[in-house]
Amino acid sequence: MGTEIYTSGDSIPVECIVKTMTGPTIYIDCFSGVAGDMFVGALLDAGAGSLQMLQNELEKVNFDGWTISTEPVQVSGIAATWFSVEIEGEDQEPRSLSDIEELIASSGLSEKVRSHCLAIFGRVARAEAKAHGESLQTVHFHEVGMVDSIIDIVSTCVLFEELKPREIFCSPVALGSGTVQTRHGIMPVPSPATALLLKGLPVLQGGERQELATPTGAALVAYFARSFGALPPMRLTGTGYGSGTRETRGPNLLRILIGERTEPMGGGEIEQQVLLETNIDDSTPEQLAYLIDRLITAGAADAWLSPVIMKKGRPGVVLSVLCTPGEVGGKLDIIFRESSTFGVRTSLVERHCLERRMETMHTAYGEIQVKIGSWRGRDVTISPEYEECRAAAEKHGVPLEAVFEAARAAACS
């Protein structure tokens, strides 16, 4: 494959060759960080859409003076795609959030692509505003508001819409270290906006003393990835490598793995979760009960206490909390505010779950919602909703268990 170049204003046929995939699973491997151009290059390299298709879609946005191109490259002996955006003229005025919202909203992009783009720029605006102590109305995009970054974000949204992934996972994001020159001046790595965009997500420094994760790249993975952590069980159907522009000691690449989820061991579903644990020996039962309630209310998948004997023979408890990787920050806030602990252990775990569905059962005590769990295609667990059963028992003056039994019997009939 040779170099492909298209310039704004070129007349490109609407049709393009696309490898069709129905609901694939995608894994974003950020072992060398992530940037917008690397994202687009990796998706194109994996067979999502084509440069012609991107050209046609970008022509629907009301700006000009740009040229996009791809080139096959080798990075550390690995074949990859380099995606480039060339802009006429060097000086670009920073844009406000309202400027970009108007640009996207007035475009001819599909409704879903526009929705993705607006949501991503909204996230970036909130991060930039907080990082620089401004409001959403006054904050201006500099690097991310440039035409090349807008093209990177729009192109990524277009290619994901072309792939229509069933689910998207991501590795911990390598950040780099040191400092980076920006239009705001010299910033620490990661930049304040990048750090805010990745708040609550697993990151690592990486071995390079330079910026590996840009604000554009951080915004894209934080928005699209459903879960962060290890590669889920999947049957690989494709890979793609997007090349970065900076020289690094290792391969400066973003890798996209595409595949089909393999059937879990139990025939249900596998969720990537983070387990948070801490030992507590100086809180009252009332305080611990309140802490558990706060964590569950805040959306933890589960939270529980286990009795232990701690140092000097003191009785205590282990607080355990399950949540998604993106919710770790919020759960840590609650634990540190509402308990006496000085530290929390975290580990990435897989949770094997039954396939679940809700059904409404007609009983002598009214309609009751029942949760049904399936294992390898067979219904194995029937769990009536407690609050509905309690309300029905109080209304009809019967034992709670009578309502539970009626709902179970209706589900089994």
C-alpha positions in Angstrom: 0.0 0.0 0.0 1.4 3.4 -1.0 0.9 6.9 0.4 -2.6 8.2 0.1 -3.3 11.9 0.2 -6.6 13.9 0.0 -7.0 17.6 0.2 -10.1 19.6 1.3 -12.1 20.5 -1.7 -11.2 17.3 -3.7 -14.1 15.5 -5.3 -14.1 11.9 -3.8 -16.7 9.2 -4.6 -19.1 8.5 -1.8 -18.6 4.7 -2.0 -15.7 3.1 -0.1 -14.6 -0.4 0.7 -15.2 -1.3 4.3 -14.7 -4.7 5.9 -18.0 -5.3 7.7 -17.9 -6.5 11.3 -21.0 -7.0 13.4 -20.5 -5.9 16.9 -16.8 -6.6 17.4 -15.0 -6.3 20.7 -12.2 -3.7 20.6 -9.2 -3.5 22.9 -7.1 -0.3 22.8 -3.5 -1.1 23.9 -1.9 2.1 25.1 1.5 0.6 26.0 3.2 3.7 24.5 0.5 6.3 25.3 -2.2 7.6 23.1 -2.7 10.6 20.7 -5.4 11.5 18.3 -3.4 10.8 15.1 -2.3 7.5 16.5 -5.9 6.6 17.2 -7.0 7.3 13.6 -4.0 5.5 12.2 -4.6 2.4 14.3 -8.2 2.2 13.3 -7.5 2.6 9.6 -4.7 0.1 9.9 -7.2 -2.4 11.5 -9.4 -2.1 8.4 -12.0 0.4 9.7 -13.2 2.6 6.9 -10.8 4.2 4.5 -9.1 7.6 3.9 -11.6 8.3 1.2 -14.5 7.8 3.6 -12.9 10.1 6.1 -12.3 12.7 3.4 -16.0 12.6 2.5 -17.1 12.9 6.1 -14.7 15.7 7.0 -16.0 17.7 4.0 -19.3 17.9 5.9 -17.7 20.1 8.5 -17.5 23.8 7.7 -13.8 24.4 7.7 -11.1 24.2 5.0 -7.4 24.5 4.4 -6.5 21.0 5.5 -5.0 17.9 3.9 -5.1 14.4 5.3 -2.9 11.6 4.3 -1.7 8.1 5.4 1.6 6.4 4.9 2.7 2.8 5.6 5.7 3.0 8.0 7.8 0.6 10.0 8.4 1.3 13.7 10.8 -1.0 15.5 10.2 -3.5 12.7 6.4 -3.4 13.1 4.3 -2.4 10.1 2.0 0.5 11.0 0.0 3.4 9.5 0.9 7.0 10.0 -2.0 9.4 9.8 -1.2 13.0 9.1 -3.1 16.3 9.0 -1.4 19.2 7.2 -2.9 22.7 7.8 -2.4 25.7 5.5 -0.8 28.5 7.5 0.7 28.2 11.0 -1.5 30.5 13.0 -4.8 29.2 14.3 -7.1 31.1 16.6 -8.1 29.2 19.8 -11.8 28.2 19.8 -14.3 28.4 22.6 -16.6 25.5 23.4 -19.5 27.3 21.8 -17.5 27.8 18.6 -16.8 24.0 18.3 -20.4 23.1 19.3 -21.7 25.3 16.5 -19.1 23.8 14.0 -20.2 20.3 14.8 -23.9 20.9 15.2 -24.1 22.6 11.9 -22.2 19.9 10.0 -23.6 17.2 7.8 -22.2 14.4 10.0 -24.6 11.7 11.2 -26.5 12.4 14.4 -24.6 9.7 16.3 -21.2 11.0 15.2 -22.2 14.6 16.1 -23.4 13.4 19.5 -20.1 11.6 20.2 -18.0 14.6 19.1 -20.0 17.1 21.2 -19.8 14.8 24.2 -16.0 14.5 23.8 -15.4 18.2 23.4 -17.7 18.8 26.4 -15.4 16.6 28.5 -12.3 18.4 27.2 -13.9 21.8 28.0 -14.7 20.8 31.6 -11.1 19.5 32.1 -9.5 22.6 30.5 -11.8 25.0 32.5 -10.9 23.2 35.8 -7.2 23.0 34.9 -6.9 26.7 34.2 -9.4 28.1 36.7 -11.9 29.3 34.1 -15.6 28.8 33.3 -17.0 26.8 30.4 -18.1 30.1 28.9 -14.6 31.6 29.0 -12.3 28.6 28.5 -10.7 28.4 25.0 -9.2 25.3 23.4 -5.7 25.7 22.2 -4.1 22.4 21.1 -7.4 20.5 21.2 -9.2 23.3 19.4 -6.8 23.3 16.5 -8.1 22.0 13.1 -5.8 18.9 13.3 -7.2 17.9 16.7 -10.8 18.5 15.5 -10.0 16.2 12.5 -8.6 13.6 14.8 -11.6 13.5 17.1 -14.2 13.6 14.2 -12.3 10.9 12.3 -12.1 8.6 15.4 -15.9 9.0 16.0 -16.6 8.3 12.3 -14.4 5.2 12.3 -16.0 3.8 15.5 -19.4 4.4 14.0 -18.3 2.4 11.0 -17.1 -0.4 13.2 -20.1 -0.3 15.5 -18.3 -2.1 18.3 -20.2 -4.2 20.8 -17.8 -3.2 23.6 -14.5 -1.3 23.9 -11.8 -2.1 26.5 -8.6 -0.3 27.1 -5.2 -1.0 28.8 -3.8 1.2 31.5 -2.6 4.4 29.8 1.2 5.2 29.6 1.6 8.9 30.4 5.3 9.6 30.2 7.1 12.1 32.4 9.0 15.4 32.4 7.5 18.5 30.8 5.9 19.5 27.5 5.7 22.8 25.7 2.1 24.0 25.1 0.5 27.3 24.1 -0.1 27.9 27.8 3.7 27.5 28.4 5.7 24.6 29.8 3.5 22.1 31.6 4.3 19.0 33.6 3.6 15.5 32.1 0.8 14.6 32.1 -0.7 18.0 31.4 -3.3 19.1 34.0 -6.1 18.6 31.4 -4.9 15.1 30.5 -4.7 14.2 34.2 -8.3 15.4 34.8 -9.6 13.5 31.7 -8.1 10.3 33.0 -9.2 10.8 36.6 -10.2 7.5 38.1 -8.7 5.4 35.3 -5.6 3.1 35.5 -2.5 4.8 34.3 1.3 4.2 34.4 4.3 6.4 33.9 5.9 4.5 31.1 9.6 4.5 30.3 9.8 7.8 28.3 10.7 11.2 29.6 8.3 13.0 27.3 4.5 13.3 26.8 3.0 10.0 25.8 -0.7 10.7 26.3 -2.1 13.9 24.8 -5.3 15.6 25.9 -7.0 14.5 22.6 -5.9 10.9 23.1 -6.9 10.9 26.8 -10.4 12.3 25.9 -11.0 9.6 23.3 -10.1 6.6 25.4 -11.9 8.0 28.5 -15.0 8.5 26.4 -15.1 5.3 24.3 -13.7 2.7 26.6 -16.2 0.8 28.7 -13.6 -0.8 31.0 -9.9 -0.5 31.6 -7.5 -3.3 32.5 -6.5 -6.7 31.1 -7.4 -7.9 27.6 -10.7 -9.7 27.9 -11.1 -13.3 26.5 -11.6 -12.9 22.8 -11.0 -14.5 19.4 -8.8 -12.1 17.4 -10.0 -11.2 14.0 -7.8 -8.1 13.3 -5.1 -5.8 14.6 -4.0 -2.3 13.7 -1.0 -0.1 14.6 -1.1 3.7 14.5 2.3 5.4 14.5 3.2 8.5 16.6 5.5 11.2 15.4 8.0 11.4 18.2 11.0 9.1 18.6 11.0 6.9 21.7 13.2 4.1 22.9 10.4 1.6 22.4 7.9 1.4 19.5 5.9 4.6 19.6 2.6 2.9 18.5 -1.0 2.6 19.5 -2.3 -0.9 19.0 -6.0 -1.8 18.3 -7.0 -5.4 18.7 -10.4 -6.4 17.2 -12.1 -9.7 17.9 -15.1 -11.7 19.0 -15.8 -12.3 22.7 -15.3 -16.0 23.5 -17.9 -17.7 25.6 -17.1 -17.3 29.2 -16.3 -20.3 31.3 -19.8 -20.3 32.8 -21.7 -19.2 29.7 -22.6 -15.9 31.3 -20.8 -12.6 31.1 -17.3 -11.4 32.3 -16.9 -7.9 33.8 -13.7 -6.1 34.5 -13.9 -4.8 38.1 -11.6 -3.2 40.6 -11.5 -4.6 44.1 -10.7 -2.0 46.8 -9.8 -3.3 50.3 -8.7 -1.7 53.5 -8.4 -2.9 57.2 -10.3 -0.9 59.8 -10.1 -1.4 63.6 -11.3 1.8 65.1 -14.8 2.5 63.7 -18.1 1.9 65.3 -20.7 -0.5 63.8 -22.9 2.5 63.0 -20.1 4.3 61.1 -19.3 1.1 59.1 -22.9 0.5 58.2 -23.2 4.1 57.0 -20.0 3.7 55.0 -21.4 0.6 53.3 -24.7 2.4 52.5 -22.9 5.3 51.0 -20.8 3.1 48.7 -23.8 1.1 47.5 -25.8 4.3 46.9 -22.9 5.7 44.9 -23.1 2.8 42.5 -20.6 0.2 43.9 -21.3 -3.3 42.4 -20.9 -4.7 45.9 -19.5 -3.7 49.3 -19.1 -5.9 52.4 -17.2 -6.3 55.7 -15.2 -9.3 56.9 -14.1 -9.8 60.5 -10.4 -10.2 61.1 -7.9 -10.2 64.0 -5.4 -7.4 63.4 -2.1 -6.5 65.0 -1.8 -6.7 68.8 -4.8 -9.0 68.8 -7.3 -6.3 68.1 -10.6 -7.3 66.3 -11.3 -5.4 63.1 -12.9 -5.7 59.7 -11.7 -5.7 56.1 -13.8 -3.4 54.0 -14.1 -4.7 50.4 -15.7 -2.8 47.5 -16.2 -3.8 43.9 -16.6 -1.1 41.2 -15.7 -0.4 37.6 -12.2 1.1 36.9 -13.8 4.4 36.0 -15.5 4.7 39.4 -12.4 4.1 41.5 -11.8 7.8 42.2 -15.3 8.4 43.5 -15.2 5.3 45.8 -11.9 6.3 47.2 -13.3 9.7 48.0 -16.1 8.1 50.1 -13.8 5.7 51.8 -11.3 8.3 52.9 -14.0 10.8 54.0 -16.2 8.3 55.9 -13.6 6.0 57.5 -10.4 6.2 59.5 -8.2 4.3 57.1 -4.9 5.7 55.8 -4.6 3.5 52.7 -6.6 1.4 50.3 -5.4 -1.6 48.3 -6.6 -2.0 44.7 -6.5 -4.9 42.4 -8.0 -5.7 39.0 -10.4 -8.7 39.0 -12.8 -10.4 36.6 -16.3 -11.0 37.8 -18.2 -13.9 36.1 -21.9 -13.1 36.1 -25.1 -14.8 35.1 -26.9 -13.4 32.2 -29.7 -11.4 33.7 -33.2 -10.2 32.7 -36.2 -8.7 34.4 -39.7 -10.0 34.0 -43.0 -9.0 35.5 -45.0 -11.8 37.2 -48.7 -11.6 37.9 -49.5 -12.9 41.4 -52.5 -12.9 43.8 -50.8 -9.9 45.5 -50.3 -7.9 42.3 -47.5 -7.5 39.8 -44.0 -8.3 41.1 -40.7 -7.7 39.2 -38.5 -10.8 39.2 -34.8 -10.9 38.3 -33.9 -14.2 36.4 -30.3 -15.4 36.0 -29.3 -17.7 33.2 -26.3 -20.1 33.1 -25.4 -21.8 29.8 -28.9 -21.1 28.4 -30.8 -22.4 31.4 -32.6 -20.3 34.0 -30.9 -21.1 37.4 -31.7 -18.2 39.7 -35.1 -16.5 40.4 -35.0 -13.5 42.7 -38.1 -11.4 43.3 -37.5 -7.7 43.9 -37.6 -7.2 47.7 -39.1 -3.7 47.8 -42.1 -4.7 45.6 -42.6 -7.9 47.7 -42.4 -5.9 51.0 -45.0 -3.4 49.7 -47.3 -6.2 48.5 -47.0 -8.0 51.9 -47.9 -4.9 53.8 -50.8 -4.0 51.5 -52.4 -7.5 51.7 -51.5 -8.3 55.3 -49.6 -11.5 54.5 -46.1 -12.7 55.4 -43.3 -11.5 53.2 -42.3 -15.1 52.4 -45.8 -15.7 50.9 -45.3 -13.0 48.4 -41.8 -14.2 47.5 -43.2 -17.8 47.0 -46.0 -16.5 44.8 -43.6 -14.6 42.6 -41.2 -17.6 42.3 -44.1 -19.9 41.5 -45.3 -17.5 38.8 -41.8 -17.4 37.3 -41.5 -21.2 37.2 -44.9 -21.8 35.7 
